[in-house]
Amino acid sequence: MRNNAEKKKQKLINKLVFFNVYDKEDKQLYEMSLSKLEYEYRRFKLQHHPHGEFSSIQWI
């Protein structure tokens, strides 16, 4: 079970680095808990909706 959590954590780190939310060299990123990484990734997805720049439905 611990191995699965570590894999999930590494996957989220890779995504956050890929989308330039965090720098690859940012030590803080690797010290975050899995729940904090999940929160950061959800927050990023909500802020950068794929249709946001094409005048789709947006909440104001």
Backbone as XML, in Angstrom:
<?xml version="1.0"?>
<chain id="A" units="angstrom">
  <residue number="1" name="MET">
    <atom name="N" x="0.838" y="-1.202" z="0.000"/>
    <atom name="CA" x="0.000" y="0.000" z="0.000"/>
    <atom name="C" x="0.869" y="1.247" z="0.000"/>
  </residue>
  <residue number="2" name="ARG">
    <atom name="N" x="1.941" y="1.218" z="0.760"/>
    <atom name="CA" x="2.820" y="2.378" z="0.824"/>
    <atom name="C" x="3.453" y="2.665" z="-0.537"/>
  </residue>
  <residue number="3" name="ASN">
    <atom name="N" x="3.779" y="1.593" z="-1.263"/>
    <atom name="CA" x="4.371" y="1.735" z="-2.579"/>
    <atom name="C" x="3.411" y="2.436" z="-3.541"/>
  </residue>
  <residue number="4" name="ASN">
    <atom name="N" x="2.108" y="2.113" z="-3.458"/>
    <atom name="CA" x="1.107" y="2.764" z="-4.298"/>
    <atom name="C" x="1.011" y="4.252" z="-3.986"/>
  </residue>
  <residue number="5" name="ALA">
    <atom name="N" x="1.080" y="4.593" z="-2.721"/>
    <atom name="CA" x="1.016" y="6.002" z="-2.331"/>
    <atom name="C" x="2.239" y="6.754" z="-2.862"/>
  </residue>
  <residue number="6" name="GLU">
    <atom name="N" x="3.403" y="6.123" z="-2.801"/>
    <atom name="CA" x="4.615" y="6.753" z="-3.318"/>
    <atom name="C" x="4.543" y="6.936" z="-4.832"/>
  </residue>
  <residue number="7" name="LYS">
    <atom name="N" x="3.973" y="5.968" z="-5.530"/>
    <atom name="CA" x="3.811" y="6.080" z="-6.988"/>
    <atom name="C" x="2.856" y="7.215" z="-7.329"/>
  </residue>
  <residue number="8" name="LYS">
    <atom name="N" x="1.768" y="7.299" z="-6.587"/>
    <atom name="CA" x="0.782" y="8.355" z="-6.827"/>
    <atom name="C" x="1.391" y="9.729" z="-6.538"/>
  </residue>
  <residue number="9" name="LYS">
    <atom name="N" x="2.165" y="9.800" z="-5.478"/>
    <atom name="CA" x="2.830" y="11.040" z="-5.106"/>
    <atom name="C" x="3.806" y="11.472" z="-6.209"/>
  </residue>
  <residue number="10" name="GLN">
    <atom name="N" x="4.596" y="10.541" z="-6.725"/>
    <atom name="CA" x="5.556" y="10.854" z="-7.782"/>
    <atom name="C" x="4.837" y="11.277" z="-9.061"/>
  </residue>
  <residue number="11" name="LYS">
    <atom name="N" x="3.713" y="10.648" z="-9.354"/>
    <atom name="CA" x="2.927" y="11.005" z="-10.544"/>
    <atom name="C" x="2.407" y="12.437" z="-10.434"/>
  </residue>
  <residue number="12" name="LEU">
    <atom name="N" x="1.909" y="12.808" z="-9.262"/>
    <atom name="CA" x="1.424" y="14.172" z="-9.055"/>
    <atom name="C" x="2.569" y="15.178" z="-9.134"/>
  </residue>
  <residue number="13" name="ILE">
    <atom name="N" x="3.713" y="14.842" z="-8.574"/>
    <atom name="CA" x="4.882" y="15.714" z="-8.653"/>
    <atom name="C" x="5.260" y="15.933" z="-10.113"/>
  </residue>
  <residue number="14" name="ASN">
    <atom name="N" x="5.285" y="14.867" z="-10.883"/>
    <atom name="CA" x="5.628" y="14.980" z="-12.301"/>
    <atom name="C" x="4.657" y="15.890" z="-13.049"/>
  </residue>
  <residue number="15" name="LYS">
    <atom name="N" x="3.374" y="15.757" z="-12.739"/>
    <atom name="CA" x="2.367" y="16.610" z="-13.394"/>
    <atom name="C" x="2.545" y="18.067" z="-13.005"/>
  </residue>
  <residue number="16" name="LEU">
    <atom name="N" x="2.771" y="18.340" z="-11.726"/>
    <atom name="CA" x="2.930" y="19.715" z="-11.269"/>
    <atom name="C" x="4.188" y="20.355" z="-11.857"/>
  </residue>
  <residue number="17" name="VAL">
    <atom name="N" x="5.231" y="19.579" z="-12.030"/>
    <atom name="CA" x="6.452" y="20.092" z="-12.662"/>
    <atom name="C" x="6.200" y="20.318" z="-14.150"/>
  </residue>
  <residue number="18" name="PHE">
    <atom name="N" x="5.547" y="19.374" z="-14.805"/>
    <atom name="CA" x="5.262" y="19.485" z="-16.236"/>
    <atom name="C" x="4.445" y="20.734" z="-16.559"/>
  </residue>
  <residue number="19" name="PHE">
    <atom name="N" x="3.468" y="21.039" z="-15.721"/>
    <atom name="CA" x="2.613" y="22.204" z="-15.952"/>
    <atom name="C" x="3.194" y="23.489" z="-15.363"/>
  </residue>
  <residue number="20" name="ASN">
    <atom name="N" x="4.438" y="23.439" z="-14.928"/>
    <atom name="CA" x="5.159" y="24.603" z="-14.391"/>
    <atom name="C" x="4.492" y="25.223" z="-13.170"/>
  </residue>
  <residue number="21" name="VAL">
    <atom name="N" x="3.806" y="24.412" z="-12.392"/>
    <atom name="CA" x="3.239" y="24.883" z="-11.138"/>
    <atom name="C" x="4.367" y="25.007" z="-10.116"/>
  </residue>
  <residue number="22" name="TYR">
    <atom name="N" x="5.280" y="24.051" z="-10.172"/>
    <atom name="CA" x="6.462" y="24.053" z="-9.308"/>
    <atom name="C" x="7.689" y="23.799" z="-10.165"/>
  </residue>
  <residue number="23" name="ASP">
    <atom name="N" x="8.811" y="24.279" z="-9.708"/>
    <atom name="CA" x="10.078" y="24.018" z="-10.367"/>
    <atom name="C" x="10.592" y="22.641" z="-9.954"/>
  </residue>
  <residue number="24" name="LYS">
    <atom name="N" x="11.229" y="21.953" z="-10.870"/>
    <atom name="CA" x="11.756" y="20.614" z="-10.590"/>
    <atom name="C" x="12.745" y="20.621" z="-9.431"/>
  </residue>
  <residue number="25" name="GLU">
    <atom name="N" x="13.442" y="21.729" z="-9.241"/>
    <atom name="CA" x="14.454" y="21.838" z="-8.194"/>
    <atom name="C" x="13.869" y="22.267" z="-6.845"/>
  </residue>
  <residue number="26" name="ASP">
    <atom name="N" x="12.575" y="22.521" z="-6.801"/>
    <atom name="CA" x="11.927" y="22.992" z="-5.573"/>
    <atom name="C" x="11.862" y="21.866" z="-4.546"/>
  </residue>
  <residue number="27" name="LYS">
    <atom name="N" x="12.650" y="21.983" z="-3.516"/>
    <atom name="CA" x="12.730" y="20.952" z="-2.480"/>
    <atom name="C" x="11.392" y="20.799" z="-1.747"/>
  </residue>
  <residue number="28" name="GLN">
    <atom name="N" x="10.670" y="21.894" z="-1.599"/>
    <atom name="CA" x="9.385" y="21.891" z="-0.898"/>
    <atom name="C" x="8.402" y="20.923" z="-1.563"/>
  </residue>
  <residue number="29" name="LEU">
    <atom name="N" x="8.454" y="20.823" z="-2.862"/>
    <atom name="CA" x="7.557" y="19.958" z="-3.605"/>
    <atom name="C" x="7.691" y="18.503" z="-3.166"/>
  </residue>
  <residue number="30" name="TYR">
    <atom name="N" x="8.893" y="18.048" z="-2.974"/>
    <atom name="CA" x="9.150" y="16.651" z="-2.623"/>
    <atom name="C" x="8.874" y="16.358" z="-1.150"/>
  </residue>
  <residue number="31" name="GLU">
    <atom name="N" x="8.703" y="17.394" z="-0.351"/>
    <atom name="CA" x="8.417" y="17.221" z="1.069"/>
    <atom name="C" x="6.918" y="17.267" z="1.374"/>
  </residue>
  <residue number="32" name="MET">
    <atom name="N" x="6.107" y="17.599" z="0.377"/>
    <atom name="CA" x="4.663" y="17.700" z="0.586"/>
    <atom name="C" x="4.051" y="16.318" z="0.792"/>
  </residue>
  <residue number="33" name="SER">
    <atom name="N" x="2.980" y="16.297" z="1.565"/>
    <atom name="CA" x="2.236" y="15.050" z="1.764"/>
    <atom name="C" x="1.408" y="14.761" z="0.505"/>
  </residue>
  <residue number="34" name="LEU">
    <atom name="N" x="0.950" y="13.534" z="0.403"/>
    <atom name="CA" x="0.125" y="13.144" z="-0.738"/>
    <atom name="C" x="-1.147" y="13.983" z="-0.801"/>
  </residue>
  <residue number="35" name="SER">
    <atom name="N" x="-1.774" y="14.221" z="0.332"/>
    <atom name="CA" x="-3.018" y="15.007" z="0.334"/>
    <atom name="C" x="-2.765" y="16.448" z="-0.108"/>
  </residue>
  <residue number="36" name="LYS">
    <atom name="N" x="-1.635" y="17.016" z="0.284"/>
    <atom name="CA" x="-1.292" y="18.383" z="-0.146"/>
    <atom name="C" x="-1.028" y="18.422" z="-1.650"/>
  </residue>
  <residue number="37" name="LEU">
    <atom name="N" x="-0.352" y="17.428" z="-2.179"/>
    <atom name="CA" x="-0.099" y="17.360" z="-3.618"/>
    <atom name="C" x="-1.409" y="17.215" z="-4.391"/>
  </residue>
  <residue number="38" name="GLU">
    <atom name="N" x="-2.312" y="16.386" z="-3.871"/>
    <atom name="CA" x="-3.623" y="16.229" z="-4.513"/>
    <atom name="C" x="-4.379" y="17.545" z="-4.501"/>
  </residue>
  <residue number="39" name="TYR">
    <atom name="N" x="-4.322" y="18.276" z="-3.410"/>
    <atom name="CA" x="-4.969" y="19.582" z="-3.309"/>
    <atom name="C" x="-4.382" y="20.552" z="-4.335"/>
  </residue>
  <residue number="40" name="GLU">
    <atom name="N" x="-3.066" y="20.616" z="-4.414"/>
    <atom name="CA" x="-2.398" y="21.523" z="-5.351"/>
    <atom name="C" x="-2.767" y="21.192" z="-6.797"/>
  </residue>
  <residue number="41" name="TYR">
    <atom name="N" x="-2.831" y="19.918" z="-7.118"/>
    <atom name="CA" x="-3.180" y="19.515" z="-8.472"/>
    <atom name="C" x="-4.632" y="19.844" z="-8.792"/>
  </residue>
  <residue number="42" name="ARG">
    <atom name="N" x="-5.555" y="19.584" z="-7.856"/>
    <atom name="CA" x="-6.967" y="19.946" z="-8.062"/>
    <atom name="C" x="-7.123" y="21.447" z="-8.238"/>
  </residue>
  <residue number="43" name="ARG">
    <atom name="N" x="-6.410" y="22.209" z="-7.435"/>
    <atom name="CA" x="-6.472" y="23.673" z="-7.533"/>
    <atom name="C" x="-5.983" y="24.139" z="-8.904"/>
  </residue>
  <residue number="44" name="PHE">
    <atom name="N" x="-4.890" y="23.552" z="-9.378"/>
    <atom name="CA" x="-4.374" y="23.898" z="-10.698"/>
    <atom name="C" x="-5.400" y="23.580" z="-11.779"/>
  </residue>
  <residue number="45" name="LYS">
    <atom name="N" x="-6.007" y="22.390" z="-11.723"/>
    <atom name="CA" x="-6.986" y="21.996" z="-12.733"/>
    <atom name="C" x="-8.188" y="22.935" z="-12.745"/>
  </residue>
  <residue number="46" name="LEU">
    <atom name="N" x="-8.634" y="23.352" z="-11.584"/>
    <atom name="CA" x="-9.785" y="24.262" z="-11.530"/>
    <atom name="C" x="-9.449" y="25.633" z="-12.103"/>
  </residue>
  <residue number="47" name="GLN">
    <atom name="N" x="-8.238" y="26.096" z="-11.877"/>
    <atom name="CA" x="-7.825" y="27.410" z="-12.372"/>
    <atom name="C" x="-7.519" y="27.412" z="-13.861"/>
  </residue>
  <residue number="48" name="HIS">
    <atom name="N" x="-7.198" y="26.264" z="-14.422"/>
    <atom name="CA" x="-6.779" y="26.187" z="-15.818"/>
    <atom name="C" x="-7.658" y="25.212" z="-16.589"/>
  </residue>
  <residue number="49" name="HIS">
    <atom name="N" x="-8.926" y="25.480" z="-16.555"/>
    <atom name="CA" x="-9.874" y="24.644" z="-17.275"/>
    <atom name="C" x="-9.526" y="24.670" z="-18.758"/>
  </residue>
  <residue number="50" name="PRO">
    <atom name="N" x="-9.547" y="23.528" z="-19.444"/>
    <atom name="CA" x="-9.104" y="23.478" z="-20.836"/>
    <atom name="C" x="-9.924" y="24.317" z="-21.807"/>
  </residue>
  <residue number="51" name="HIS">
    <atom name="N" x="-11.155" y="24.656" z="-21.445"/>
    <atom name="CA" x="-11.980" y="25.452" z="-22.336"/>
    <atom name="C" x="-12.126" y="26.893" z="-21.855"/>
  </residue>
  <residue number="52" name="GLY">
    <atom name="N" x="-11.381" y="27.283" z="-20.879"/>
    <atom name="CA" x="-11.511" y="28.607" z="-20.287"/>
    <atom name="C" x="-11.243" y="29.747" z="-21.241"/>
  </residue>
  <residue number="53" name="GLU">
    <atom name="N" x="-10.359" y="29.564" z="-22.184"/>
    <atom name="CA" x="-10.020" y="30.667" z="-23.080"/>
    <atom name="C" x="-10.864" y="30.680" z="-24.346"/>
  </residue>
  <residue number="54" name="PHE">
    <atom name="N" x="-11.840" y="29.778" z="-24.465"/>
    <atom name="CA" x="-12.658" y="29.711" z="-25.657"/>
    <atom name="C" x="-14.097" y="30.143" z="-25.399"/>
  </residue>
  <residue number="55" name="SER">
    <atom name="N" x="-14.290" y="30.958" z="-24.413"/>
    <atom name="CA" x="-15.603" y="31.523" z="-24.078"/>
    <atom name="C" x="-16.665" y="30.484" z="-23.768"/>
  </residue>
  <residue number="56" name="SER">
    <atom name="N" x="-16.280" y="29.406" z="-23.147"/>
    <atom name="CA" x="-17.262" y="28.431" z="-22.710"/>
    <atom name="C" x="-17.903" y="28.952" z="-21.419"/>
  </residue>
  <residue number="57" name="ILE">
    <atom name="N" x="-18.770" y="28.175" z="-20.846"/>
    <atom name="CA" x="-19.450" y="28.587" z="-19.616"/>
    <atom name="C" x="-18.411" y="28.808" z="-18.530"/>
  </residue>
  <residue number="58" name="GLN">
    <atom name="N" x="-18.453" y="29.987" z="-17.949"/>
    <atom name="CA" x="-17.515" y="30.328" z="-16.874"/>
    <atom name="C" x="-18.288" y="30.970" z="-15.746"/>
  </residue>
  <residue number="59" name="TRP">
    <atom name="N" x="-17.977" y="30.596" z="-14.524"/>
    <atom name="CA" x="-18.613" y="31.179" z="-13.358"/>
    <atom name="C" x="-17.870" y="32.432" z="-12.966"/>
  </residue>
  <residue number="60" name="ILE">
    <atom name="N" x="-18.608" y="33.470" z="-12.727"/>
    <atom name="CA" x="-18.001" y="34.747" z="-12.323"/>
    <atom name="C" x="-18.442" y="35.077" z="-10.925"/>
  </residue>
</chain>
